[in-house]
Amino acid sequence: MAISDWPQQERPREKLLAKGAQSLSDAELLALFLRTGIPGASALDLARGLLQRFGSLRGVLEADARCFCREPGMGPSRYTQLQAVLELSQRCMLENLQREDALTSAAQSRAYVQNRLRARHREVFLCLLLDSQHRVIAHEELFEGTIDGAMVHPREVLDYALKHQAAAVIFAHNHPSGIAEPSEADISITRRLKSALALVDIRTLDHLVVGDAEVVSMAERGML
């Protein structure tokens, strides 16, 4: 049965309008994104199939293009639309950080770097530049390495911070292994970066290590 043939109060769009997006299941939200089904399967059927195939909503969102496009009713158009939605979400989170103190909004900082880096298959080193009020003024993925590590060059970090006249920085990088525990190499490079930036009065506030299920703050661990 097509969704248009369902009782009105059970249709995902009408349910969202009446009760809010939080009232919808993962499958119903995906169905709204997909909008239409294919012969013999409604949008909700397709959504349920995606959740079953990839194991969870997160699995669907983090699926690579090849795997996603192989699923019934999917293809490059829907994959690119999904990636655009994810990027919009990340940019919205970044805008919130740009308006607020990144230290007092620690949960938002962690959520942003986790969403941006968690699914990456190689180590990526991200730098958040802050003004004197600890609001984000610039951000960039400065280095990307192999699955075993990223090569981080203090001179490039220093040049980037000076270019934007940053007052402070927060670093973040992911561990593709999924384990967020900082390594000795993480501690060593963070201290080297902190020393280099201190020479020009730029403070290193934190280094966040992103794993599969958590984000570890090196500042909270006393590792800076």
Secondary structure, 3 states (H helix, E strand, C coil): CCHHHCCHHHCHHHHHHHHCHHHCCHHHHHHHHHCCCECCECHHHHHHHHHHHHCCHHHHHCCCHHHHHCCCCCCHHHHHHHHHHHHHHHHHHHHHHHHCCCCCCHHHHHHHHHHHHCCCCCCEEEEEEECCCCCEEEEEEEEECECCECCCCHHHHHHHHHHCCCCEEEEEEECCCCCCCCCHHHHHHHHHHHHHHHCCCCEEEEEEEECCCCEEECCCCCCC
